[in-house]
């Protein structure tokens, strides 16, 4: 079981921010709001950790993540 967790973490770390947003949306539909909220919070933390150059490169995806996060929060 532990090896499977490392594999999932490796796969998730190699995904782009856009892929991870889409994955969070999938989690919302498949597992429910709590799991999606956790993934959305993780993405928000990553946004806060980005430098301004990286934020500039990911401006569109960041906007989508913030919108998704607001939707998840409203569902609670």
C-alpha positions as CSV (number, residue, x, y, z in Angstrom):
1,X,0.0,0.0,0.0
2,X,2.8,2.4,0.9
3,X,4.4,1.9,-2.6
4,X,1.2,2.8,-4.3
5,X,1.1,6.1,-2.3
6,X,4.6,7.0,-3.4
7,X,3.6,6.3,-7.0
8,X,0.5,8.5,-6.7
9,X,2.6,11.3,-5.2
10,X,5.2,11.0,-7.9
11,X,2.5,11.2,-10.6
12,X,0.9,14.2,-9.0
13,X,4.2,16.0,-8.6
14,X,4.9,15.6,-12.3
15,X,1.6,17.0,-13.4
16,X,1.3,20.6,-14.5
17,X,-0.8,23.0,-12.5
18,X,-3.6,22.8,-15.1
19,X,-3.6,19.0,-14.9
20,X,-3.9,19.2,-11.1
21,X,-6.8,21.6,-11.3
22,X,-8.6,19.2,-13.6
23,X,-7.8,16.4,-11.2
24,X,-9.3,18.4,-8.3
25,X,-12.5,18.8,-10.4
26,X,-12.6,15.0,-10.9
27,X,-12.1,14.4,-7.2
28,X,-15.0,16.7,-6.5
29,X,-17.3,14.6,-8.7
30,X,-15.9,11.2,-7.7
31,X,-15.2,11.6,-4.0
32,X,-17.1,14.7,-2.9
33,X,-16.5,18.1,-1.7
34,X,-14.1,17.4,1.2
35,X,-11.5,15.7,-0.9
36,X,-11.7,18.4,-3.6
37,X,-11.4,21.1,-1.0
38,X,-8.2,19.5,0.3
39,X,-6.8,19.4,-3.2
40,X,-7.9,23.0,-3.9
41,X,-6.2,24.2,-0.7
42,X,-3.0,22.5,-1.7
43,X,-3.1,24.3,-5.1
44,X,-3.8,27.6,-3.3
45,X,-0.7,27.0,-1.1
46,X,1.4,26.4,-4.1
47,X,0.2,29.7,-5.7
48,X,1.2,31.6,-2.6
49,X,4.7,29.9,-2.7
50,X,5.3,30.9,-6.4
51,X,7.5,33.9,-7.2
52,X,6.1,36.7,-9.4
53,X,7.7,35.3,-12.6
54,X,6.0,31.9,-12.1
55,X,2.7,33.5,-11.3
56,X,3.0,35.5,-14.5
57,X,3.5,32.3,-16.5
58,X,0.5,30.6,-14.9
59,X,-1.8,33.6,-14.7
60,X,-4.8,31.9,-16.5
61,X,-4.5,28.7,-14.5
62,X,-4.2,30.6,-11.3
63,X,-7.4,32.5,-12.1
64,X,-9.2,29.1,-12.8
65,X,-7.8,27.6,-9.5
66,X,-9.1,30.6,-7.5
67,X,-12.5,30.3,-9.2
68,X,-12.6,26.6,-8.5
69,X,-11.6,27.2,-4.9
70,X,-14.4,29.7,-4.4
71,X,-16.9,27.2,-5.8
72,X,-15.7,24.5,-3.4
73,X,-15.9,26.9,-0.4
74,X,-19.5,27.9,-1.4
75,X,-20.6,24.3,-1.5
76,X,-19.7,23.8,2.2
